[in-house]
Amino acid sequence: MKLLLWLILLVLCWPLALLALIIWPIVWLISLPLRAVGIALEGVFALLRAIIMLPARVLGGGGAAR
């Protein structure tokens, strides 16, 4: 009985495994521009945070940065 279940699983799942192998590189290529946008936005937010925190750092409130 276990062998029959394994064979059914093999017959049903190998097309899904092949589909995943084919689609995964396409999904990865599509996500590359989104990652680049995320990195750029992270840099913009870091710059804005540095600009906003600059007066506090100049007045001596940024002890953790030293």
PyMOL Python script that loads the backbone (N, CA, C, O; Angstrom):
from pymol import cmd

cmd.read_pdbstr("""\
ATOM      1  N   MET A   1       0.815  -1.189   0.000  1.00  0.00           N
ATOM      2  CA  MET A   1       0.000   0.000   0.000  1.00  0.00           C
ATOM      3  C   MET A   1       0.863   1.259   0.000  1.00  0.00           C
ATOM      4  O   MET A   1       0.557   2.230  -0.693  1.00  0.00           O
ATOM      5  N   LYS A   2       1.955   1.236   0.791  1.00  0.00           N
ATOM      6  CA  LYS A   2       2.838   2.399   0.835  1.00  0.00           C
ATOM      7  C   LYS A   2       3.492   2.640  -0.518  1.00  0.00           C
ATOM      8  O   LYS A   2       3.645   3.783  -0.947  1.00  0.00           O
ATOM      9  N   LEU A   3       3.872   1.568  -1.181  1.00  0.00           N
ATOM     10  CA  LEU A   3       4.488   1.714  -2.501  1.00  0.00           C
ATOM     11  C   LEU A   3       3.507   2.338  -3.478  1.00  0.00           C
ATOM     12  O   LEU A   3       3.894   3.191  -4.277  1.00  0.00           O
ATOM     13  N   LEU A   4       2.270   1.938  -3.433  1.00  0.00           N
ATOM     14  CA  LEU A   4       1.254   2.504  -4.327  1.00  0.00           C
ATOM     15  C   LEU A   4       1.070   3.994  -4.042  1.00  0.00           C
ATOM     16  O   LEU A   4       0.932   4.789  -4.972  1.00  0.00           O
ATOM     17  N   LEU A   5       1.067   4.374  -2.777  1.00  0.00           N
ATOM     18  CA  LEU A   5       0.940   5.796  -2.436  1.00  0.00           C
ATOM     19  C   LEU A   5       2.150   6.598  -2.919  1.00  0.00           C
ATOM     20  O   LEU A   5       2.013   7.722  -3.402  1.00  0.00           O
ATOM     21  N   TRP A   6       3.327   6.006  -2.781  1.00  0.00           N
ATOM     22  CA  TRP A   6       4.525   6.682  -3.274  1.00  0.00           C
ATOM     23  C   TRP A   6       4.473   6.851  -4.787  1.00  0.00           C
ATOM     24  O   TRP A   6       4.865   7.899  -5.301  1.00  0.00           O
ATOM     25  N   LEU A   7       4.010   5.869  -5.487  1.00  0.00           N
ATOM     26  CA  LEU A   7       3.909   5.973  -6.947  1.00  0.00           C
ATOM     27  C   LEU A   7       2.885   7.023  -7.360  1.00  0.00           C
ATOM     28  O   LEU A   7       3.110   7.767  -8.315  1.00  0.00           O
ATOM     29  N   ILE A   8       1.773   7.087  -6.656  1.00  0.00           N
ATOM     30  CA  ILE A   8       0.779   8.123  -6.951  1.00  0.00           C
ATOM     31  C   ILE A   8       1.365   9.514  -6.691  1.00  0.00           C
ATOM     32  O   ILE A   8       1.167  10.438  -7.480  1.00  0.00           O
ATOM     33  N   LEU A   9       2.074   9.648  -5.596  1.00  0.00           N
ATOM     34  CA  LEU A   9       2.721  10.922  -5.282  1.00  0.00           C
ATOM     35  C   LEU A   9       3.740  11.301  -6.344  1.00  0.00           C
ATOM     36  O   LEU A   9       3.824  12.465  -6.735  1.00  0.00           O
ATOM     37  N   LEU A  10       4.507  10.339  -6.809  1.00  0.00           N
ATOM     38  CA  LEU A  10       5.485  10.590  -7.861  1.00  0.00           C
ATOM     39  C   LEU A  10       4.809  11.058  -9.137  1.00  0.00           C
ATOM     40  O   LEU A  10       5.258  12.019  -9.762  1.00  0.00           O
ATOM     41  N   VAL A  11       3.753  10.397  -9.521  1.00  0.00           N
ATOM     42  CA  VAL A  11       3.051  10.752 -10.760  1.00  0.00           C
ATOM     43  C   VAL A  11       2.419  12.136 -10.650  1.00  0.00           C
ATOM     44  O   VAL A  11       2.396  12.880 -11.630  1.00  0.00           O
ATOM     45  N   LEU A  12       1.909  12.490  -9.479  1.00  0.00           N
ATOM     46  CA  LEU A  12       1.238  13.777  -9.325  1.00  0.00           C
ATOM     47  C   LEU A  12       2.208  14.939  -9.120  1.00  0.00           C
ATOM     48  O   LEU A  12       1.910  16.058  -9.537  1.00  0.00           O
ATOM     49  N   CYS A  13       3.346  14.705  -8.497  1.00  0.00           N
ATOM     50  CA  CYS A  13       4.207  15.813  -8.087  1.00  0.00           C
ATOM     51  C   CYS A  13       5.340  16.132  -9.056  1.00  0.00           C
ATOM     52  O   CYS A  13       5.848  17.253  -9.028  1.00  0.00           O
ATOM     53  N   TRP A  14       5.755  15.215  -9.899  1.00  0.00           N
ATOM     54  CA  TRP A  14       6.890  15.556 -10.752  1.00  0.00           C
ATOM     55  C   TRP A  14       6.558  16.666 -11.744  1.00  0.00           C
ATOM     56  O   TRP A  14       7.452  17.447 -12.070  1.00  0.00           O
ATOM     57  N   PRO A  15       5.322  16.784 -12.248  1.00  0.00           N
ATOM     58  CA  PRO A  15       5.053  17.949 -13.106  1.00  0.00           C
ATOM     59  C   PRO A  15       5.131  19.267 -12.330  1.00  0.00           C
ATOM     60  O   PRO A  15       5.577  20.280 -12.868  1.00  0.00           O
ATOM     61  N   LEU A  16       4.703  19.251 -11.080  1.00  0.00           N
ATOM     62  CA  LEU A  16       4.807  20.468 -10.269  1.00  0.00           C
ATOM     63  C   LEU A  16       6.267  20.834 -10.003  1.00  0.00           C
ATOM     64  O   LEU A  16       6.623  22.013 -10.004  1.00  0.00           O
ATOM     65  N   ALA A  17       7.098  19.839  -9.777  1.00  0.00           N
ATOM     66  CA  ALA A  17       8.520  20.101  -9.549  1.00  0.00           C
ATOM     67  C   ALA A  17       9.175  20.680 -10.803  1.00  0.00           C
ATOM     68  O   ALA A  17       9.962  21.622 -10.710  1.00  0.00           O
ATOM     69  N   LEU A  18       8.859  20.132 -11.960  1.00  0.00           N
ATOM     70  CA  LEU A  18       9.416  20.673 -13.202  1.00  0.00           C
ATOM     71  C   LEU A  18       8.906  22.087 -13.469  1.00  0.00           C
ATOM     72  O   LEU A  18       9.663  22.947 -13.920  1.00  0.00           O
ATOM     73  N   LEU A  19       7.635  22.325 -13.192  1.00  0.00           N
ATOM     74  CA  LEU A  19       7.076  23.660 -13.370  1.00  0.00           C
ATOM     75  C   LEU A  19       7.770  24.668 -12.456  1.00  0.00           C
ATOM     76  O   LEU A  19       8.057  25.792 -12.868  1.00  0.00           O
ATOM     77  N   ALA A  20       8.037  24.265 -11.222  1.00  0.00           N
ATOM     78  CA  ALA A  20       8.739  25.145 -10.297  1.00  0.00           C
ATOM     79  C   ALA A  20      10.160  25.432 -10.782  1.00  0.00           C
ATOM     80  O   ALA A  20      10.639  26.559 -10.658  1.00  0.00           O
ATOM     81  N   LEU A  21      10.835  24.425 -11.331  1.00  0.00           N
ATOM     82  CA  LEU A  21      12.191  24.641 -11.847  1.00  0.00           C
ATOM     83  C   LEU A  21      12.202  25.580 -13.035  1.00  0.00           C
ATOM     84  O   LEU A  21      13.171  26.314 -13.232  1.00  0.00           O
ATOM     85  N   ILE A  22      11.151  25.573 -13.824  1.00  0.00           N
ATOM     86  CA  ILE A  22      11.088  26.442 -14.998  1.00  0.00           C
ATOM     87  C   ILE A  22      10.666  27.858 -14.611  1.00  0.00           C
ATOM     88  O   ILE A  22      11.188  28.829 -15.158  1.00  0.00           O
ATOM     89  N   ILE A  23       9.731  27.984 -13.678  1.00  0.00           N
ATOM     90  CA  ILE A  23       9.185  29.301 -13.339  1.00  0.00           C
ATOM     91  C   ILE A  23      10.087  30.078 -12.382  1.00  0.00           C
ATOM     92  O   ILE A  23      10.103  31.308 -12.427  1.00  0.00           O
ATOM     93  N   TRP A  24      10.831  29.398 -11.526  1.00  0.00           N
ATOM     94  CA  TRP A  24      11.635  30.096 -10.522  1.00  0.00           C
ATOM     95  C   TRP A  24      12.632  31.091 -11.131  1.00  0.00           C
ATOM     96  O   TRP A  24      12.722  32.205 -10.615  1.00  0.00           O
ATOM     97  N   PRO A  25      13.381  30.771 -12.186  1.00  0.00           N
ATOM     98  CA  PRO A  25      14.281  31.786 -12.769  1.00  0.00           C
ATOM     99  C   PRO A  25      13.526  32.984 -13.339  1.00  0.00           C
ATOM    100  O   PRO A  25      14.026  34.108 -13.289  1.00  0.00           O
ATOM    101  N   ILE A  26      12.346  32.760 -13.874  1.00  0.00           N
ATOM    102  CA  ILE A  26      11.559  33.869 -14.411  1.00  0.00           C
ATOM    103  C   ILE A  26      11.113  34.793 -13.283  1.00  0.00           C
ATOM    104  O   ILE A  26      11.177  36.015 -13.417  1.00  0.00           O
ATOM    105  N   VAL A  27      10.667  34.217 -12.182  1.00  0.00           N
ATOM    106  CA  VAL A  27      10.260  35.017 -11.025  1.00  0.00           C
ATOM    107  C   VAL A  27      11.456  35.782 -10.471  1.00  0.00           C
ATOM    108  O   VAL A  27      11.324  36.939 -10.074  1.00  0.00           O
ATOM    109  N   TRP A  28      12.606  35.148 -10.445  1.00  0.00           N
ATOM    110  CA  TRP A  28      13.824  35.804  -9.946  1.00  0.00           C
ATOM    111  C   TRP A  28      14.181  36.997 -10.828  1.00  0.00           C
ATOM    112  O   TRP A  28      14.536  38.060 -10.319  1.00  0.00           O
ATOM    113  N   LEU A  29      14.089  36.827 -12.155  1.00  0.00           N
ATOM    114  CA  LEU A  29      14.402  37.935 -13.066  1.00  0.00           C
ATOM    115  C   LEU A  29      13.416  39.086 -12.913  1.00  0.00           C
ATOM    116  O   LEU A  29      13.799  40.252 -13.006  1.00  0.00           O
ATOM    117  N   ILE A  30      12.162  38.763 -12.680  1.00  0.00           N
ATOM    118  CA  ILE A  30      11.172  39.816 -12.494  1.00  0.00           C
ATOM    119  C   ILE A  30      11.411  40.562 -11.184  1.00  0.00           C
ATOM    120  O   ILE A  30      11.159  41.764 -11.107  1.00  0.00           O
ATOM    121  N   SER A  31      11.889  39.873 -10.164  1.00  0.00           N
ATOM    122  CA  SER A  31      12.086  40.511  -8.868  1.00  0.00           C
ATOM    123  C   SER A  31      13.355  41.375  -8.805  1.00  0.00           C
ATOM    124  O   SER A  31      13.492  42.177  -7.881  1.00  0.00           O
ATOM    125  N   LEU A  32      14.269  41.238  -9.743  1.00  0.00           N
ATOM    126  CA  LEU A  32      15.504  42.030  -9.689  1.00  0.00           C
ATOM    127  C   LEU A  32      15.248  43.539  -9.709  1.00  0.00           C
ATOM    128  O   LEU A  32      15.819  44.249  -8.881  1.00  0.00           O
ATOM    129  N   PRO A  33      14.414  44.062 -10.620  1.00  0.00           N
ATOM    130  CA  PRO A  33      14.160  45.512 -10.570  1.00  0.00           C
ATOM    131  C   PRO A  33      13.506  45.948  -9.260  1.00  0.00           C
ATOM    132  O   PRO A  33      13.777  47.042  -8.765  1.00  0.00           O
ATOM    133  N   LEU A  34      12.655  45.106  -8.704  1.00  0.00           N
ATOM    134  CA  LEU A  34      12.015  45.461  -7.437  1.00  0.00           C
ATOM    135  C   LEU A  34      13.044  45.521  -6.309  1.00  0.00           C
ATOM    136  O   LEU A  34      12.938  46.362  -5.416  1.00  0.00           O
ATOM    137  N   ARG A  35      14.024  44.645  -6.345  1.00  0.00           N
ATOM    138  CA  ARG A  35      15.099  44.701  -5.342  1.00  0.00           C
ATOM    139  C   ARG A  35      15.912  45.977  -5.499  1.00  0.00           C
ATOM    140  O   ARG A  35      16.287  46.603  -4.507  1.00  0.00           O
ATOM    141  N   ALA A  36      16.187  46.367  -6.742  1.00  0.00           N
ATOM    142  CA  ALA A  36      16.946  47.595  -6.978  1.00  0.00           C
ATOM    143  C   ALA A  36      16.178  48.806  -6.458  1.00  0.00           C
ATOM    144  O   ALA A  36      16.774  49.703  -5.862  1.00  0.00           O
ATOM    145  N   VAL A  37      14.880  48.843  -6.672  1.00  0.00           N
ATOM    146  CA  VAL A  37      14.060  49.941  -6.155  1.00  0.00           C
ATOM    147  C   VAL A  37      14.082  49.932  -4.628  1.00  0.00           C
ATOM    148  O   VAL A  37      14.156  50.992  -4.006  1.00  0.00           O
ATOM    149  N   GLY A  38      14.019  48.765  -4.028  1.00  0.00           N
ATOM    150  CA  GLY A  38      14.074  48.670  -2.571  1.00  0.00           C
ATOM    151  C   GLY A  38      15.386  49.183  -2.003  1.00  0.00           C
ATOM    152  O   GLY A  38      15.398  49.871  -0.982  1.00  0.00           O
ATOM    153  N   ILE A  39      16.485  48.853  -2.657  1.00  0.00           N
ATOM    154  CA  ILE A  39      17.791  49.326  -2.198  1.00  0.00           C
ATOM    155  C   ILE A  39      17.878  50.846  -2.329  1.00  0.00           C
ATOM    156  O   ILE A  39      18.403  51.520  -1.443  1.00  0.00           O
ATOM    157  N   ALA A  40      17.356  51.386  -3.447  1.00  0.00           N
ATOM    158  CA  ALA A  40      17.375  52.833  -3.647  1.00  0.00           C
ATOM    159  C   ALA A  40      16.521  53.546  -2.604  1.00  0.00           C
ATOM    160  O   ALA A  40      16.932  54.572  -2.063  1.00  0.00           O
ATOM    161  N   LEU A  41      15.342  53.014  -2.321  1.00  0.00           N
ATOM    162  CA  LEU A  41      14.480  53.630  -1.307  1.00  0.00           C
ATOM    163  C   LEU A  41      15.096  53.556   0.084  1.00  0.00           C
ATOM    164  O   LEU A  41      14.952  54.481   0.883  1.00  0.00           O
ATOM    165  N   GLU A  42      15.775  52.467   0.368  1.00  0.00           N
ATOM    166  CA  GLU A  42      16.460  52.356   1.653  1.00  0.00           C
ATOM    167  C   GLU A  42      17.529  53.436   1.783  1.00  0.00           C
ATOM    168  O   GLU A  42      17.696  54.018   2.855  1.00  0.00           O
ATOM    169  N   GLY A  43      18.244  53.705   0.713  1.00  0.00           N
ATOM    170  CA  GLY A  43      19.242  54.770   0.730  1.00  0.00           C
ATOM    171  C   GLY A  43      18.620  56.145   0.904  1.00  0.00           C
ATOM    172  O   GLY A  43      19.156  56.980   1.632  1.00  0.00           O
ATOM    173  N   VAL A  44      17.496  56.391   0.243  1.00  0.00           N
ATOM    174  CA  VAL A  44      16.806  57.674   0.382  1.00  0.00           C
ATOM    175  C   VAL A  44      16.334  57.874   1.815  1.00  0.00           C
ATOM    176  O   VAL A  44      16.491  58.959   2.375  1.00  0.00           O
ATOM    177  N   PHE A  45      15.757  56.835   2.410  1.00  0.00           N
ATOM    178  CA  PHE A  45      15.288  56.959   3.797  1.00  0.00           C
ATOM    179  C   PHE A  45      16.450  57.153   4.761  1.00  0.00           C
ATOM    180  O   PHE A  45      16.321  57.894   5.735  1.00  0.00           O
ATOM    181  N   ALA A  46      17.570  56.508   4.513  1.00  0.00           N
ATOM    182  CA  ALA A  46      18.744  56.710   5.369  1.00  0.00           C
ATOM    183  C   ALA A  46      19.252  58.146   5.249  1.00  0.00           C
ATOM    184  O   ALA A  46      19.650  58.749   6.246  1.00  0.00           O
ATOM    185  N   LEU A  47      19.240  58.692   4.035  1.00  0.00           N
ATOM    186  CA  LEU A  47      19.663  60.080   3.837  1.00  0.00           C
ATOM    187  C   LEU A  47      18.720  61.039   4.546  1.00  0.00           C
ATOM    188  O   LEU A  47      19.169  61.970   5.214  1.00  0.00           O
ATOM    189  N   LEU A  48      17.418  60.818   4.408  1.00  0.00           N
ATOM    190  CA  LEU A  48      16.453  61.680   5.096  1.00  0.00           C
ATOM    191  C   LEU A  48      16.617  61.605   6.610  1.00  0.00           C
ATOM    192  O   LEU A  48      16.544  62.624   7.296  1.00  0.00           O
ATOM    193  N   ARG A  49      16.835  60.414   7.125  1.00  0.00           N
ATOM    194  CA  ARG A  49      17.034  60.262   8.570  1.00  0.00           C
ATOM    195  C   ARG A  49      18.296  60.988   9.020  1.00  0.00           C
ATOM    196  O   ARG A  49      18.309  61.612  10.081  1.00  0.00           O
ATOM    197  N   ALA A  50      19.355  60.910   8.219  1.00  0.00           N
ATOM    198  CA  ALA A  50      20.595  61.603   8.578  1.00  0.00           C
ATOM    199  C   ALA A  50      20.399  63.115   8.551  1.00  0.00           C
ATOM    200  O   ALA A  50      20.942  63.824   9.398  1.00  0.00           O
ATOM    201  N   ILE A  51      19.631  63.612   7.589  1.00  0.00           N
ATOM    202  CA  ILE A  51      19.384  65.055   7.510  1.00  0.00           C
ATOM    203  C   ILE A  51      18.541  65.521   8.695  1.00  0.00           C
ATOM    204  O   ILE A  51      18.809  66.569   9.281  1.00  0.00           O
ATOM    205  N   ILE A  52      17.522  64.738   9.043  1.00  0.00           N
ATOM    206  CA  ILE A  52      16.650  65.117  10.151  1.00  0.00           C
ATOM    207  C   ILE A  52      17.396  65.047  11.485  1.00  0.00           C
ATOM    208  O   ILE A  52      17.167  65.877  12.365  1.00  0.00           O
ATOM    209  N   MET A  53      18.274  64.076  11.639  1.00  0.00           N
ATOM    210  CA  MET A  53      18.990  63.909  12.909  1.00  0.00           C
ATOM    211  C   MET A  53      20.242  64.780  13.008  1.00  0.00           C
ATOM    212  O   MET A  53      20.892  64.795  14.054  1.00  0.00           O
ATOM    213  N   LEU A  54      20.594  65.502  11.948  1.00  0.00           N
ATOM    214  CA  LEU A  54      21.824  66.291  11.948  1.00  0.00           C
ATOM    215  C   LEU A  54      21.851  67.340  13.062  1.00  0.00           C
ATOM    216  O   LEU A  54      22.867  67.442  13.749  1.00  0.00           O
ATOM    217  N   PRO A  55      20.782  68.130  13.279  1.00  0.00           N
ATOM    218  CA  PRO A  55      20.864  69.111  14.373  1.00  0.00           C
ATOM    219  C   PRO A  55      21.112  68.466  15.735  1.00  0.00           C
ATOM    220  O   PRO A  55      21.858  69.010  16.549  1.00  0.00           O
ATOM    221  N   ALA A  56      20.503  67.327  15.985  1.00  0.00           N
ATOM    222  CA  ALA A  56      20.720  66.657  17.273  1.00  0.00           C
ATOM    223  C   ALA A  56      22.162  66.171  17.388  1.00  0.00           C
ATOM    224  O   ALA A  56      22.755  66.233  18.465  1.00  0.00           O
ATOM    225  N   ARG A  57      22.711  65.701  16.312  1.00  0.00           N
ATOM    226  CA  ARG A  57      24.102  65.228  16.363  1.00  0.00           C
ATOM    227  C   ARG A  57      25.067  66.395  16.547  1.00  0.00           C
ATOM    228  O   ARG A  57      26.073  66.271  17.246  1.00  0.00           O
ATOM    229  N   VAL A  58      24.754  67.543  15.909  1.00  0.00           N
ATOM    230  CA  VAL A  58      25.620  68.711  16.048  1.00  0.00           C
ATOM    231  C   VAL A  58      25.586  69.243  17.481  1.00  0.00           C
ATOM    232  O   VAL A  58      26.606  69.683  18.011  1.00  0.00           O
ATOM    233  N   LEU A  59      24.402  69.198  18.103  1.00  0.00           N
ATOM    234  CA  LEU A  59      24.266  69.698  19.470  1.00  0.00           C
ATOM    235  C   LEU A  59      24.739  68.700  20.528  1.00  0.00           C
ATOM    236  O   LEU A  59      24.709  69.006  21.720  1.00  0.00           O
ATOM    237  N   GLY A  60      25.169  67.527  20.111  1.00  0.00           N
ATOM    238  CA  GLY A  60      25.742  66.589  21.054  1.00  0.00           C
ATOM    239  C   GLY A  60      24.791  65.498  21.505  1.00  0.00           C
ATOM    240  O   GLY A  60      25.080  64.802  22.479  1.00  0.00           O
ATOM    241  N   GLY A  61      23.689  65.333  20.840  1.00  0.00           N
ATOM    242  CA  GLY A  61      22.736  64.313  21.241  1.00  0.00           C
ATOM    243  C   GLY A  61      23.020  62.958  20.623  1.00  0.00           C
ATOM    244  O   GLY A  61      22.344  61.989  20.970  1.00  0.00           O
ATOM    245  N   GLY A  62      23.978  62.841  19.731  1.00  0.00           N
ATOM    246  CA  GLY A  62      24.248  61.586  19.041  1.00  0.00           C
ATOM    247  C   GLY A  62      25.421  60.836  19.638  1.00  0.00           C
ATOM    248  O   GLY A  62      26.377  60.537  18.921  1.00  0.00           O
ATOM    249  N   GLY A  63      25.386  60.525  20.908  1.00  0.00           N
ATOM    250  CA  GLY A  63      26.479  59.836  21.571  1.00  0.00           C
ATOM    251  C   GLY A  63      26.710  58.435  21.026  1.00  0.00           C
ATOM    252  O   GLY A  63      27.834  57.935  21.083  1.00  0.00           O
ATOM    253  N   ALA A  64      25.664  57.782  20.493  1.00  0.00           N
ATOM    254  CA  ALA A  64      25.809  56.412  19.984  1.00  0.00           C
ATOM    255  C   ALA A  64      26.594  56.376  18.688  1.00  0.00           C
ATOM    256  O   ALA A  64      27.172  55.341  18.358  1.00  0.00           O
ATOM    257  N   ALA A  65      26.636  57.469  17.942  1.00  0.00           N
ATOM    258  CA  ALA A  65      27.318  57.491  16.652  1.00  0.00           C
ATOM    259  C   ALA A  65      28.829  57.675  16.826  1.00  0.00           C
ATOM    260  O   ALA A  65      29.586  57.470  15.877  1.00  0.00           O
ATOM    261  N   ARG A  66      29.270  58.054  18.013  1.00  0.00           N
ATOM    262  CA  ARG A  66      30.703  58.317  18.194  1.00  0.00           C
ATOM    263  C   ARG A  66      31.468  57.094  18.541  1.00  0.00           C
ATOM    264  O   ARG A  66      32.683  57.157  18.724  1.00  0.00           O
TER     265      ARG A  66
END
""", "prot")
cmd.dss("prot")
cmd.show_as("cartoon", "prot")
cmd.util.cbc("prot")
cmd.orient("prot")
